[in-house]
Amino acid sequence: MQYFRLKKQSDFKKLFEKGKRAFAPSLTVVYKNAEKMTMGISVGKKHGKSVVRNRVKRLLREAFRSVQGQMQGTYSIVLIPKVSEHYAFETFRGQLQCIIRKENL
């Protein structure tokens, strides 16, 4: 299943206002039902310089791609990482899987 990227600030704003939140130790997921699968990533400057922020985004995109097949519906999703010293693909992937199972996504 292919997903589309959330790009507009208005789309992010709507999702933050009306979406449900799910939490993991290094990740927060904001989601709501939608007609098509969309995903966005929000990484602030407190995570580090642009090289670090872009790496975190790449890791989150790949983690989402690897667990996307386990999702049963179509959702709009925003992934928000928590500030950490070390970011790892396996951590993000495992926590996304836990959130999908816990929230029945």
Secondary structure, DSSP 8 states (H G I E B T S, - for coil): ---EE---HHHHHHHHHH-EEEEETTEEEEEEE-SS-EEEE---GGG-SHHHHHHHHHHHHHHHHHHGGG--S-EEEEEEE---S---HHHHHHHHHHHHHHHT-
